[in-house]
Amino acid sequence: MDKPPLSPHALLDAALGAVPRRYCLPELDDASVPPLDASPATTLALVIEQARAALARRQTPDAALKDRFTGALARMVREAMRADGGDPVFQAMVLRHRAAPVREYASLSARADQDRRAVRAAVNAVAHPGKQQGLGPGPQREALARLHACAGAQAWNELHDTVQRLLEMAHTPAVAGEPPQARGLAQLLEHPALARLQRLDALASNALVVEYRTLWERYGPRSGSASAVAQGRSSRQRGDAAEALAARALEALAQRLNAAAGASAPYRVVTSMRVPAAIPAAHQHAKSEWDVVLLRRSAATEDTAAGTPAWDVCLLVEVKASVDAATTDFPRLLRGLRLLAHADKDVVYPFATRQGTVPLRGAALCALPSAPSALSRTVLYCCDAPAEPTPRLLGAASRMQLLSATPTLDFAAALTATPPADARALEPVWHALLEAPGWRAVLDQYATLRQVRELMVHTDDLLAAV
């Protein structure tokens, strides 16, 4: 006897269940012991997971586990500090931690873009080419043109000297009373942003700062450089291609679901779906744009004011370049689901998409699950990266938090001291891991990594399954 055809809902569940999960990780237990040749990162991941499991059983992790943690962290630091094949980002962090000029340079660099905008605005207020037109030819107009050019060239010392010359001109008998911009020039001369930019330029030649910048350049091209722009453009193109492939897979799935549903064809796919500000919850730090979304026309009676049917969310798909990118994104995704759950169940909300504005029912948005354990039929991460032969068990964000802890940086800075640094100096990191709320994400990192990888499918696998 032939089996009855699957309903669209059962077909969707079957299709999602059929997609291979090539990125999945095994569950660990207390018996999991890293091999002798395991990397320090792998050892740390196993130890942290065993500590989390012990705490979940209301037990205190023992001293042997602590020693394995500090020993593995010490090894990871030593590897990262190697001159050949080490981690330039970590080495730059250690240099900043121990050298005052580098700390000052890094602090000034962090706000340099804001300071440049402030100085350019102040220069434009007195020396914009449009303002120069009102002056006749002469030294003052030439100096204003030079001032404007200095701002464009980021020549901050020359800009400072030019402002001084203009102020001296303003107080000579020949031009006294002429320049209405004298007050603006005086304010520019004393502007703290200009002083910070001059100090930043002065620090740039410091030997330790040069070393610091060299380390960062080894990591990747400098922000704003031609290489960085080209790299960003290439990354966007790869992301757009992966997103298009995920959309194609969902379009194929929608066609199968519509064929099963009959003439009503209730399924459709939209991309770049933006959450409207009208949903009454904080949007900050929450996902407010979803890459690809499978929608189902609502069977409820309420329609929009224009008489068109409303839609419900069936599946939310996020496209990421790597497992690390998805793991970093996961907390934001959960906040995005909680944001949708704040929708008023009696309201139909207009969501902007690349396919036009789509009305979604608040009642269906409220019903979307937001608990990490309940997402498997609502959320997918799509990735086009190959599965690693040996998956990294310690996430990039957790590794960086371990390395950037103050005791870790102190330990790294003391590696060349006499007597040499002792791994016991890293015990404060262990205690913070077990006790401090700010370390909870690191303590839970393997469980989170498993959840993310269980939600992740390769775009080729998704397309093949549907």
FIKOL-520911 format. One record per residue (C-alpha): x, y, z. Coordinates in steps of 0.001 Angstrom, whole numbers, padded with zeros to 6 digits, always signed. Layout:
<rs>
XYZ ...
</rs>
This chain:
<rs>
+000000+000000+000000 +001320+003432-000944 +002096+005763+001917 -000016+008904+002079 +001882+012027+000969 +003498+014047+003729 +001844+017252+004842 +003878+020442+004201 +004698+020672+007915 +005912+017053+008057 +007776+017543+004779 +009599+020571+006204 +010601+018609+009307 +011749+015697+007142 +013790+017954+004846 +015533+019673+007743 +016156+016346+009458 +017708+014957+006266 +020366+017673+005941 +023748+016238+007045 +025289+018066+010004 +028934+017798+009021 +030053+020354+011629 +028707+018539+014740 +030894+017866+017789 +030658+014955+020248 +029469+015304+023805 +032354+015223+026287 +032426+013603+029699 +034795+013360+032644 +036531+010423+030998 +037579+012569+028026 +041347+012851+028225 +043281+014801+025601 +045904+012775+023707 +049522+013339+024642 +050105+015421+021514 +046968+017554+022021 +047342+021286+021550 +047027+023469+024654 +043786+024890+023225 +042254+021394+022988 +043381+020593+026534 +041872+023861+027794 +038545+023128+026079 +038335+019684+027685 +039329+020968+031128 +036869+023874+030973 +034044+021555+029956 +034869+019172+032817 +034882+022125+035234 +031483+023235+033918 +030060+019739+034330 +031421+019524+037891 +029824+022846+038821 +026546+021710+037262 +026654+018728+039656 +027327+021208+042510 +030862+019874+042911 +034068+021869+043178 +036602+021113+040424 +039653+019549+042040 +043233+020806+042232 +044391+018399+039522 +041962+020001+037073 +043201+023469+038086 +046806+022420+037460 +045920+021037+034035 +044206+024346+033241 +047098+026590+034316 +049633+024307+032644 +047738+024328+029333 +047180+028086+029479 +050893+028628+030152 +051742+026468+027131 +049301+028398+024954 +050892+031680+026042 +054400+030421+025291 +053297+029272+021829 +051628+032610+021150 +054760+034514+022203 +057133+032612+019879 +058978+034971+017551 +058547+032468+014722 +054967+031308+014192 +053483+032984+017262 +050363+035108+017493 +051082+038730+016464 +047812+039985+017931 +048616+038559+021358 +052189+039828+021143 +050832+043298+020387 +048498+043043+023398 +051407+042093+025668 +053498+044985+024328 +050631+047388+024985 +050184+045928+028477 +053816+046486+029529 +054791+049688+027640 +053239+053049+028593 +053948+054743+025205 +052186+051901+023395 +049190+052103+025739 +048952+055842+025096 +049282+055325+021337 +046589+052622+021333 +044251+054816+023397 +044726+057792+021067 +044337+055578+017987 +041003+054274+019252 +039468+057744+018989 +041589+059098+016130 +038819+058868+013506 +036489+060881+015738 +039246+063451+016379 +040000+063784+012658 +036347+064488+011916 +036230+067100+014694 +039327+068913+013408 +038156+068816+009788 +034802+070277+010857 +036577+073065+012754 +038810+073766+009739 +035851+073844+007362 +034132+076361+009647 +036906+078879+008930 +038687+077726+005770 +036252+075866+003532 +036928+076767-000134 +033494+078375-000270 +034488+080730+002548 +037770+081566+000818 +035901+082934-002180 +034933+086039-000228 +038563+087052+000260 +040707+088769-002282 +044014+087272-003421 +046757+087573-000852 +048615+085917+002030 +045496+085355+004126 +043645+083501+001402 +046764+081461+000627 +047142+080541+004297 +043492+079473+004533 +043932+077301+001451 +047043+075771+003052 +045107+075190+006279 +042367+073318+004411 +044989+071271+002534 +046738+070341+005800 +043477+068948+007196 +043013+066820+004058 +046601+065565+004251 +046381+064907+008021 +049455+067102+008518 +048557+068088+012057 +051759+069886+013090 +051757+071936+009892 +048066+072656+010434 +048849+073909+013957 +051604+076209+012626 +049340+077527+009864 +046642+078414+012398 +049216+080323+014431 +050314+082285+011350 +046713+083121+010496 +046126+084390+014036 +049253+086545+013797 +047921+087988+010520 +044596+088735+012180 +046315+091025+014682 +048533+092958+012279 +047416+096526+011503 +047104+095799+007785 +044338+093209+008231 +043045+093959+011725 +039341+093528+011974 +039090+091797+008590 +039029+088082+009421 +035715+087212+011090 +037109+083667+011564 +039655+084791+014200 +037606+083294+017047 +037246+080012+015170 +040995+079926+014548 +041718+080486+018241 +039322+077669+019175 +040939+075377+016593 +044400+076123+017986 +043280+075024+021468 +041092+072134+020280 +041902+068994+022361 +041329+066809+019289 +044141+068582+017456 +046464+068146+020445 +045650+064422+020571 +046346+063990+016842 +049683+065794+017197 +050593+063546+020115 +049585+060485+018084 +051945+061562+015291 +054744+062153+017796 +054322+058693+019320 +054319+056997+015908 +058121+057140+015718 +058653+055559+019158 +060511+052249+018730 +058004+050265+020802 +055089+051816+018924 +056742+050916+015612 +057057+047320+016855 +053411+047383+017965 +052217+048605+014570 +054374+046028+012797 +052750+043241+014820 +049277+044422+013881 +050275+044688+010198 +051397+041048+010338 +047861+040153+011437 +046192+041916+008510 +046069+045115+006461 +045635+048395+008286 +042040+049650+008554 +041211+052000+005698 +044167+050912+003560 +043720+049843-000058 +044466+046234+000939 +041849+046331+003696 +039268+047796+001305 +040025+045120-001300 +039884+042393+001348 +036539+043714+002599 +035147+043829-000935 +036244+040240-001594 +034723+039103+001714 +031406+040779+000867 +031362+039121-002539 +031930+035695-000986 +029210+036412+001581 +026764+037519-001116 +027458+034350-003116 +026903+032120-000053 +023716+033992+000814 +022438+033592-002768 +023090+029840-002598 +021214+029561+000719 +018298+031514-000768 +018300+029177-003766 +018107+026157-001461 +015176+027647+000439 +013425+028543-002824 +013693+024890-003832 +012313+023886-000434 +009425+026357-000800 +008572+024862-004201 +008401+021357-002698 +006256+022588+000180 +003924+024435-002200 +003598+021320-004353 +002572+019369-001256 +000137+022086-000186 -001710+022186-003505 -003102+025212-005271 -002832+027580-002299 +001023+027786-002593 +001376+029238+000901 +005213+029310+001125 +007646+031982-000029 +011239+033098+000617 +012509+036599+001419 +016019+037892+001999 +017519+040653+004147 +014429+040830+006386 +014705+043871+008692 +012947+044011+012055 +010743+047142+012337 +011362+049630+015133 +007682+049300+016115 +008344+046052+018020 +008381+047226+021667 +011773+046035+022942 +015390+047152+022986 +016955+046541+019567 +020539+047238+020694 +022891+044231+020420 +020063+042089+018983 +019950+040684+015472 +017729+043047+013537 +018269+041716+010016 +017843+038090+008956 +019634+036824+005844 +017111+034366+004379 +013636+033564+005728 +011063+030941+004755 +007536+032278+005283 +004111+030636+005297 +000903+032501+004521 -001078+032709+007718 -004163+030551+008097 -005515+033002+010691 -008411+035229+009734 -006755+038604+010365 -005352+040303+007279 -003588+043628+006846 -005402+046922+006564 -004907+046739+002785 -006713+043384+002693 -003612+041344+001827 -002832+038202+003832 -000280+038227+006631 +002607+035769+006908 +004261+033641+009598 +007942+032766+009980 +008798+029097+009340 +012585+029126+009181 +015265+031750+009818 +018591+031225+008034 +021831+033072+008792 +024809+032744+006461 +028280+032770+008037 +031777+032347+006629 +032976+030062+009434 +032013+028232+012600 +033815+030894+014637 +031730+033630+013003 +028513+031776+013854 +029621+031133+017440 +030388+034822+017926 +027018+035691+016376 +024981+033238+018482 +024289+035506+021519 +023129+038234+019136 +020875+035738+017353 +019284+034701+020660 +018673+038367+021521 +017137+038795+018064 +014679+035965+018746 +013806+037483+022126 +013230+040797+020343 +010756+039143+017951 +009039+037501+020939 +008171+040986+022265 +005826+041575+019337 +002224+042401+020240 +000159+039322+019391 -002688+041490+018091 -000544+043525+015675 +000576+042806+012110 +004062+044278+011574 +005537+045457+008248 +008989+043908+007663 +011168+045401+004924 +012881+042826+002675 +014644+042847-000692 +011380+041505-002136 +009363+044413-000723 +007458+044988+002514 +005993+041816+004038 +003345+041858+006805 +004081+039377+009626 +001685+038431+012424 +002779+039409+015911 +001047+036322+017326 +003327+034032+015297 +006433+036048+016187 +005591+035659+019887 +005462+031902+019427 +009000+031596+018012 +011218+029636+020429 +014170+031514+021917 +015652+028847+024212 +018895+027500+022686 +017704+023903+023063 +014537+024538+021027 +015933+026130+017868 +016579+023119+015633 +013383+023519+013585 +013391+027326+013518 +016988+028453+012906 +019765+027330+010588 +023279+028629+010190 +024529+028107+006641 +028237+027948+005888 +030243+027175+002759 +033506+026395+004596 +034675+022767+004636 +034420+020854+007888 +037798+020737+009626 +039442+017293+009879 +040271+018161+013500 +037704+020649+014811 +038877+023377+017146 +037271+022742+020516 +038189+026127+021996 +036281+028956+020336 +038139+032038+019116 +036306+034381+021496 +037031+032161+024507 +040683+031857+023545 +040970+035627+023264 +039309+036203+026659 +041729+033764+028274 +044723+035440+026632 +043606+039012+027331 +043034+038462+031077 +045355+040663+033140 +047097+037719+034902 +047736+036126+031493 +049279+039318+030134 +051375+039661+033306 +052556+036076+032867 +053454+036668+029213 +055332+039865+030033 +057335+037991+032691 +058357+035063+030485 +061822+036512+029932 +062250+037658+033540 +064528+036097+036155 +063259+033923+037745 +061012+032854+034836 +057246+033078+035133 +055487+030241+036985 +052216+028753+035698 +050759+029199+039211 +050568+032918+038407 +047627+031988+036154 +045479+030626+039011 +043463+033906+039228 +042191+033158+035699 +041000+029732+036888 +039148+031247+039851 +037560+033907+037629 +036439+031174+035221 +034665+029312+038031 +033218+032304+039873 +032960+035513+037828 +029745+036229+035848 +031813+037823+033081 +033442+034441+032440 +030217+032468+032130 +030394+032430+028315 +033887+030898+028495 +032767+028299+031033 +029837+027369+028748 +031868+027684+025568 +031945+024007+024532 +028214+023553+025153 +027542+026695+023103 +029894+025539+020350 +028028+022221+020144 +024665+024021+019942 +025879+026282+017154 +027409+023408+015188 +024188+021408+015498 +022340+024336+013907 +024936+024660+011133 +024685+023056+007706 +026777+023368+004566 +024944+025238+001810 +025631+022402-000666 +024126+019874+001779 +021027+022012+002252 +020494+022339-001478 +021041+018605-002030 +018613+017652+000751 +015724+019667-000674 
</rs>
